[in-house]
C-alpha cells in the first residue's frame, strides 16, 4: 500500500497520450473525442471496478489507480472528530489509509504536524475541495503552517488538493491527492477527484455501519510502549535504547502490533492505536 502498483502506472501513461493515439486505433466515433470525455470514461471505469468490492483497502487501491489519471500517485484518507485537532475518528473506528512516502509520514507525525496542519483546519469549515496553494497563499496561514507544505514538497508532494467530507452526525473526514510537480489543479481535475472521494467515503461509511464498531485490539505493555515511541517518531534502534531491550525485540513487538492493527505500516498502526485510545501522545 506504500506506493501505487507498477501495473497501474504502466496502464496509465497519461490521458493526453492515450487520447492522441486513438486516431490510429480505429474510427474516431468509437473513442472519446476530448480529454474531458476520456476522464468521464475513466471515472465510469472506476465505478464499475469498485462495484461489489467489500473491503476498504481494495477500494483504496482502486481509488489510487484512478488518481493516477491526474498524475496523483499519493492519496491519503483520514477521519476527524469535531472536538479534536488531529486525525481521529468519531466511532473509534480508525479509518486511516494513505500511500504517502514513508519518510514524509514519519516526519509529519514526529513533528506533530497533524495538530497544526492548515488543511485540517480548513476542512472543518469548507464544503468543497480546495487547492493547497490557496491555503499556502492565504494571509491567515502562519509561517509554521506554511512550513508543512514546504517540507512536504521536499519529500516529493509539491502540489495537492484536499476534499472535506462532512457527515450528518458532525463527523468530518479528509481525502487529499498530491502530485510530484508544481502545478495548479485544473477545475475538471478537482471535480472528478472530489466525486471519487465522496464515493469512496460513502462506501467506507457503509462498510463501517454494516460491520459495526470495531473493538480495540489488546496489546501487551511492551507492545504499547513500542508503538507509543513509534508514534513519537523514534526508530526501532532508538526505542531499544529507551526501553533497554534489543533491536530484534523491538521489531518483534512492533510486528505483533502491525498484525493486531491489520496494517503493514508503522505509521498507520500508530494512528490506529491513538484512535482506539490505546496510547496518548
C-alpha beads as a LAMMPS data file, in Angstrom:
LAMMPS data file: protein, C-alpha beads

281 atoms
280 bonds

1 atom types
1 bond types

-500.0 500.0 xlo xhi
-500.0 500.0 ylo yhi
-500.0 500.0 zlo zhi

Masses

1 110.0

Atoms # bond

1 1 1 0.000 0.000 0.000
2 1 1 3.022 2.262 0.326
3 1 1 3.168 3.131 -3.379
4 1 1 0.812 2.655 -6.338
5 1 1 1.356 -0.649 -8.079
6 1 1 3.641 -0.617 -11.114
7 1 1 0.969 -2.333 -13.156
8 1 1 -1.341 0.594 -12.549
9 1 1 1.330 3.003 -13.681
10 1 1 2.013 1.034 -16.853
11 1 1 -1.683 1.013 -17.657
12 1 1 -1.935 4.773 -17.328
13 1 1 0.734 6.657 -19.274
14 1 1 -1.378 9.811 -19.304
15 1 1 -4.701 10.664 -20.825
16 1 1 -3.221 13.046 -23.341
17 1 1 -1.050 10.305 -24.836
18 1 1 -3.877 7.813 -24.826
19 1 1 -6.297 10.223 -26.493
20 1 1 -3.757 11.306 -29.138
21 1 1 -3.101 7.683 -30.062
22 1 1 -6.763 6.913 -30.641
23 1 1 -6.739 8.056 -34.257
24 1 1 -4.587 5.094 -35.196
25 1 1 -6.782 2.589 -33.386
26 1 1 -9.967 2.891 -35.389
27 1 1 -12.841 5.224 -36.293
28 1 1 -12.975 8.303 -34.029
29 1 1 -16.625 7.593 -33.151
30 1 1 -15.512 4.601 -31.086
31 1 1 -13.388 6.683 -28.726
32 1 1 -13.734 9.816 -26.593
33 1 1 -13.104 12.941 -28.670
34 1 1 -11.811 15.101 -25.816
35 1 1 -9.784 14.715 -22.663
36 1 1 -12.961 15.559 -20.716
37 1 1 -14.789 12.657 -22.316
38 1 1 -11.820 10.391 -21.655
39 1 1 -11.917 11.363 -17.975
40 1 1 -15.614 10.544 -17.869
41 1 1 -14.826 7.116 -19.277
42 1 1 -12.122 6.570 -16.663
43 1 1 -14.459 7.640 -13.870
44 1 1 -17.111 5.242 -15.124
45 1 1 -14.498 2.500 -15.232
46 1 1 -13.541 3.291 -11.631
47 1 1 -17.178 2.957 -10.550
48 1 1 -17.508 -0.350 -12.420
49 1 1 -14.336 -1.742 -10.874
50 1 1 -15.444 -0.868 -7.357
51 1 1 -18.859 -2.451 -7.759
52 1 1 -19.004 -5.406 -5.399
53 1 1 -15.776 -4.540 -3.564
54 1 1 -16.319 -5.218 0.131
55 1 1 -13.035 -4.123 1.710
56 1 1 -11.838 -0.588 2.324
57 1 1 -8.246 -1.432 1.411
58 1 1 -9.250 -2.798 -2.002
59 1 1 -11.400 0.260 -2.597
60 1 1 -8.464 2.492 -1.682
61 1 1 -6.213 0.686 -4.163
62 1 1 -8.736 1.267 -6.948
63 1 1 -9.094 4.915 -5.968
64 1 1 -5.306 5.293 -6.027
65 1 1 -5.230 3.788 -9.513
66 1 1 -7.913 6.241 -10.667
67 1 1 -5.950 9.175 -9.220
68 1 1 -3.010 8.258 -11.481
69 1 1 -5.065 9.586 -14.390
70 1 1 -4.428 13.021 -12.886
71 1 1 -0.741 12.435 -12.126
72 1 1 -1.531 11.961 -8.422
73 1 1 0.477 8.989 -7.127
74 1 1 -0.196 9.902 -3.488
75 1 1 -3.538 9.732 -1.713
76 1 1 -4.486 9.964 1.954
77 1 1 -7.758 9.481 3.797
78 1 1 -8.408 10.127 7.483
79 1 1 -11.286 10.940 9.798
80 1 1 -11.630 13.825 12.234
81 1 1 -13.712 14.425 15.326
82 1 1 -15.211 17.908 15.844
83 1 1 -13.523 18.415 19.219
84 1 1 -10.034 17.304 18.266
85 1 1 -7.220 18.849 16.252
86 1 1 -5.509 15.826 14.770
87 1 1 -6.620 12.827 12.768
88 1 1 -9.193 10.952 14.854
89 1 1 -12.495 9.111 14.342
90 1 1 -15.878 9.636 15.931
91 1 1 -16.741 5.970 16.382
92 1 1 -13.271 4.885 17.453
93 1 1 -13.059 3.203 14.074
94 1 1 -9.666 4.214 12.738
95 1 1 -10.401 4.613 9.057
96 1 1 -6.956 5.805 8.015
97 1 1 -5.495 4.915 4.655
98 1 1 -2.621 6.557 2.830
99 1 1 0.242 5.772 0.490
100 1 1 2.442 8.793 1.185
101 1 1 6.230 8.234 1.204
102 1 1 7.335 6.595 4.449
103 1 1 9.890 9.306 5.169
104 1 1 7.251 12.043 4.994
105 1 1 4.824 10.081 7.179
106 1 1 7.483 9.699 9.849
107 1 1 8.452 13.365 9.671
108 1 1 4.823 14.511 9.752
109 1 1 3.938 12.680 12.952
110 1 1 7.337 13.133 14.596
111 1 1 6.874 16.897 14.330
112 1 1 3.218 16.758 15.402
113 1 1 2.118 18.393 12.168
114 1 1 -1.293 16.728 12.422
115 1 1 -2.045 19.195 15.230
116 1 1 -1.308 22.313 13.152
117 1 1 -1.965 21.120 9.595
118 1 1 -3.835 24.003 7.897
119 1 1 -5.646 21.607 5.542
120 1 1 -7.293 20.041 8.605
121 1 1 -8.320 23.440 9.944
122 1 1 -9.635 24.493 6.533
123 1 1 -11.566 21.249 6.063
124 1 1 -13.664 21.887 9.167
125 1 1 -15.217 24.986 7.621
126 1 1 -15.192 24.155 3.909
127 1 1 -17.699 22.066 1.987
128 1 1 -15.828 21.791 -1.302
129 1 1 -12.365 20.703 -2.360
130 1 1 -9.574 23.270 -2.182
131 1 1 -6.061 23.597 -3.551
132 1 1 -3.109 23.518 -1.171
133 1 1 -1.780 26.597 -2.956
134 1 1 -4.881 28.515 -1.827
135 1 1 -4.147 27.682 1.799
136 1 1 -0.427 28.435 1.440
137 1 1 -1.099 31.880 -0.018
138 1 1 -3.881 32.758 2.413
139 1 1 -2.855 35.669 4.626
140 1 1 -4.261 33.879 7.691
141 1 1 -1.885 30.914 7.224
142 1 1 1.033 31.102 9.666
143 1 1 4.686 30.503 8.867
144 1 1 4.604 27.269 10.903
145 1 1 1.669 26.074 8.821
146 1 1 3.398 27.018 5.570
147 1 1 6.428 25.032 6.681
148 1 1 4.338 21.852 6.459
149 1 1 3.778 22.471 2.740
150 1 1 7.420 23.415 2.208
151 1 1 8.652 20.234 3.872
152 1 1 6.082 18.087 2.069
153 1 1 7.478 19.439 -1.208
154 1 1 10.966 18.332 -0.129
155 1 1 9.605 14.769 0.112
156 1 1 8.017 14.997 -3.345
157 1 1 4.491 16.217 -2.552
158 1 1 4.778 19.514 -4.405
159 1 1 1.114 20.316 -5.020
160 1 1 -2.220 18.905 -3.997
161 1 1 -5.852 19.298 -3.114
162 1 1 -7.882 18.278 -0.075
163 1 1 -11.534 17.236 -0.075
164 1 1 -13.571 17.791 3.134
165 1 1 -16.104 15.016 3.721
166 1 1 -18.753 16.021 6.266
167 1 1 -21.232 13.594 7.811
168 1 1 -24.720 14.206 9.256
169 1 1 -23.506 13.380 12.784
170 1 1 -20.982 16.189 12.817
171 1 1 -18.137 13.929 11.744
172 1 1 -15.586 15.021 9.197
173 1 1 -13.066 13.180 7.083
174 1 1 -10.417 14.453 4.683
175 1 1 -9.111 12.977 1.475
176 1 1 -6.051 14.518 -0.142
177 1 1 -4.435 13.968 -3.528
178 1 1 -0.840 15.040 -4.197
179 1 1 1.348 15.490 -7.265
180 1 1 5.150 15.381 -7.570
181 1 1 5.289 18.597 -9.600
182 1 1 4.421 22.242 -9.040
183 1 1 1.168 22.996 -10.801
184 1 1 -2.310 24.205 -10.018
185 1 1 -5.016 21.586 -10.325
186 1 1 -7.471 22.245 -13.145
187 1 1 -11.125 22.638 -12.228
188 1 1 -12.053 19.489 -14.166
189 1 1 -9.457 17.502 -12.251
190 1 1 -10.788 18.775 -8.919
191 1 1 -14.357 17.864 -9.867
192 1 1 -13.505 14.263 -10.729
193 1 1 -11.257 13.741 -7.710
194 1 1 -13.909 15.201 -5.439
195 1 1 -16.559 12.890 -6.905
196 1 1 -14.251 9.905 -6.413
197 1 1 -13.507 10.968 -2.827
198 1 1 -17.202 11.353 -1.999
199 1 1 -17.972 7.964 -3.493
200 1 1 -15.097 6.343 -1.597
201 1 1 -16.138 7.950 1.703
202 1 1 -19.759 6.853 1.290
203 1 1 -18.702 3.282 0.599
204 1 1 -16.329 3.179 3.573
205 1 1 -19.050 4.537 5.851
206 1 1 -21.329 1.732 4.704
207 1 1 -18.610 -0.830 5.426
208 1 1 -18.286 0.547 8.943
209 1 1 -22.038 0.595 9.532
210 1 1 -22.520 -2.959 8.318
211 1 1 -19.605 -4.359 10.315
212 1 1 -20.375 -2.479 13.499
213 1 1 -17.945 -0.662 15.755
214 1 1 -14.584 -2.367 15.863
215 1 1 -13.161 -3.386 19.218
216 1 1 -9.744 -2.157 20.175
217 1 1 -7.134 -4.913 19.871
218 1 1 -5.440 -5.976 23.090
219 1 1 -1.761 -5.008 23.250
220 1 1 0.775 -6.102 25.825
221 1 1 2.513 -3.492 27.961
222 1 1 5.671 -3.777 25.876
223 1 1 3.717 -3.548 22.609
224 1 1 2.062 -0.346 23.875
225 1 1 5.448 1.100 24.767
226 1 1 6.934 0.269 21.391
227 1 1 4.054 1.690 19.354
228 1 1 3.925 4.786 21.581
229 1 1 7.561 5.605 20.848
230 1 1 6.926 4.801 17.197
231 1 1 4.136 7.386 17.215
232 1 1 6.645 9.840 18.663
233 1 1 8.884 9.321 15.666
234 1 1 11.503 7.031 17.162
235 1 1 13.245 4.282 15.175
236 1 1 13.480 0.690 16.400
237 1 1 17.098 1.286 17.437
238 1 1 16.122 4.383 19.447
239 1 1 13.197 2.577 21.067
240 1 1 15.513 -0.245 22.088
241 1 1 17.851 2.219 23.805
242 1 1 14.950 3.946 25.568
243 1 1 13.358 0.726 26.812
244 1 1 16.602 -1.153 27.389
245 1 1 15.773 -4.002 25.015
246 1 1 17.372 -5.289 21.833
247 1 1 16.595 -4.111 18.318
248 1 1 15.195 -7.544 17.434
249 1 1 12.904 -7.471 20.462
250 1 1 11.543 -4.062 19.453
251 1 1 10.878 -5.258 15.917
252 1 1 9.192 -8.380 17.297
253 1 1 6.754 -6.319 19.364
254 1 1 6.068 -3.869 16.550
255 1 1 5.423 -6.757 14.167
256 1 1 2.813 -8.067 16.614
257 1 1 1.195 -4.626 16.761
258 1 1 1.033 -4.426 12.957
259 1 1 -0.722 -7.791 12.842
260 1 1 -3.212 -6.808 15.531
261 1 1 -3.890 -3.475 13.808
262 1 1 -4.224 -5.203 10.417
263 1 1 -1.737 -2.984 8.622
264 1 1 1.763 -3.185 7.166
265 1 1 2.580 0.424 8.059
266 1 1 4.026 1.525 11.390
267 1 1 2.580 4.989 10.939
268 1 1 -0.936 3.713 10.305
269 1 1 -0.622 1.328 13.276
270 1 1 0.372 4.249 15.494
271 1 1 -2.572 6.326 14.254
272 1 1 -4.953 3.462 14.913
273 1 1 -3.540 2.943 18.417
274 1 1 -4.164 6.627 19.148
275 1 1 -7.665 6.497 17.690
276 1 1 -8.551 3.422 19.743
277 1 1 -7.348 5.217 22.866
278 1 1 -4.641 2.599 23.461
279 1 1 -1.889 5.245 23.631
280 1 1 -1.762 9.009 24.082
281 1 1 0.959 11.264 22.737

Bonds

1 1 1 2
2 1 2 3
3 1 3 4
4 1 4 5
5 1 5 6
6 1 6 7
7 1 7 8
8 1 8 9
9 1 9 10
10 1 10 11
11 1 11 12
12 1 12 13
13 1 13 14
14 1 14 15
15 1 15 16
16 1 16 17
17 1 17 18
18 1 18 19
19 1 19 20
20 1 20 21
21 1 21 22
22 1 22 23
23 1 23 24
24 1 24 25
25 1 25 26
26 1 26 27
27 1 27 28
28 1 28 29
29 1 29 30
30 1 30 31
31 1 31 32
32 1 32 33
33 1 33 34
34 1 34 35
35 1 35 36
36 1 36 37
37 1 37 38
38 1 38 39
39 1 39 40
40 1 40 41
41 1 41 42
42 1 42 43
43 1 43 44
44 1 44 45
45 1 45 46
46 1 46 47
47 1 47 48
48 1 48 49
49 1 49 50
50 1 50 51
51 1 51 52
52 1 52 53
53 1 53 54
54 1 54 55
55 1 55 56
56 1 56 57
57 1 57 58
58 1 58 59
59 1 59 60
60 1 60 61
61 1 61 62
62 1 62 63
63 1 63 64
64 1 64 65
65 1 65 66
66 1 66 67
67 1 67 68
68 1 68 69
69 1 69 70
70 1 70 71
71 1 71 72
72 1 72 73
73 1 73 74
74 1 74 75
75 1 75 76
76 1 76 77
77 1 77 78
78 1 78 79
79 1 79 80
80 1 80 81
81 1 81 82
82 1 82 83
83 1 83 84
84 1 84 85
85 1 85 86
86 1 86 87
87 1 87 88
88 1 88 89
89 1 89 90
90 1 90 91
91 1 91 92
92 1 92 93
93 1 93 94
94 1 94 95
95 1 95 96
96 1 96 97
97 1 97 98
98 1 98 99
99 1 99 100
100 1 100 101
101 1 101 102
102 1 102 103
103 1 103 104
104 1 104 105
105 1 105 106
106 1 106 107
107 1 107 108
108 1 108 109
109 1 109 110
110 1 110 111
111 1 111 112
112 1 112 113
113 1 113 114
114 1 114 115
115 1 115 116
116 1 116 117
117 1 117 118
118 1 118 119
119 1 119 120
120 1 120 121
121 1 121 122
122 1 122 123
123 1 123 124
124 1 124 125
125 1 125 126
126 1 126 127
127 1 127 128
128 1 128 129
129 1 129 130
130 1 130 131
131 1 131 132
132 1 132 133
133 1 133 134
134 1 134 135
135 1 135 136
136 1 136 137
137 1 137 138
138 1 138 139
139 1 139 140
140 1 140 141
141 1 141 142
142 1 142 143
143 1 143 144
144 1 144 145
145 1 145 146
146 1 146 147
147 1 147 148
148 1 148 149
149 1 149 150
150 1 150 151
151 1 151 152
152 1 152 153
153 1 153 154
154 1 154 155
155 1 155 156
156 1 156 157
157 1 157 158
158 1 158 159
159 1 159 160
160 1 160 161
161 1 161 162
162 1 162 163
163 1 163 164
164 1 164 165
165 1 165 166
166 1 166 167
167 1 167 168
168 1 168 169
169 1 169 170
170 1 170 171
171 1 171 172
172 1 172 173
173 1 173 174
174 1 174 175
175 1 175 176
176 1 176 177
177 1 177 178
178 1 178 179
179 1 179 180
180 1 180 181
181 1 181 182
182 1 182 183
183 1 183 184
184 1 184 185
185 1 185 186
186 1 186 187
187 1 187 188
188 1 188 189
189 1 189 190
190 1 190 191
191 1 191 192
192 1 192 193
193 1 193 194
194 1 194 195
195 1 195 196
196 1 196 197
197 1 197 198
198 1 198 199
199 1 199 200
200 1 200 201
201 1 201 202
202 1 202 203
203 1 203 204
204 1 204 205
205 1 205 206
206 1 206 207
207 1 207 208
208 1 208 209
209 1 209 210
210 1 210 211
211 1 211 212
212 1 212 213
213 1 213 214
214 1 214 215
215 1 215 216
216 1 216 217
217 1 217 218
218 1 218 219
219 1 219 220
220 1 220 221
221 1 221 222
222 1 222 223
223 1 223 224
224 1 224 225
225 1 225 226
226 1 226 227
227 1 227 228
228 1 228 229
229 1 229 230
230 1 230 231
231 1 231 232
232 1 232 233
233 1 233 234
234 1 234 235
235 1 235 236
236 1 236 237
237 1 237 238
238 1 238 239
239 1 239 240
240 1 240 241
241 1 241 242
242 1 242 243
243 1 243 244
244 1 244 245
245 1 245 246
246 1 246 247
247 1 247 248
248 1 248 249
249 1 249 250
250 1 250 251
251 1 251 252
252 1 252 253
253 1 253 254
254 1 254 255
255 1 255 256
256 1 256 257
257 1 257 258
258 1 258 259
259 1 259 260
260 1 260 261
261 1 261 262
262 1 262 263
263 1 263 264
264 1 264 265
265 1 265 266
266 1 266 267
267 1 267 268
268 1 268 269
269 1 269 270
270 1 270 271
271 1 271 272
272 1 272 273
273 1 273 274
274 1 274 275
275 1 275 276
276 1 276 277
277 1 277 278
278 1 278 279
279 1 279 280
280 1 280 281
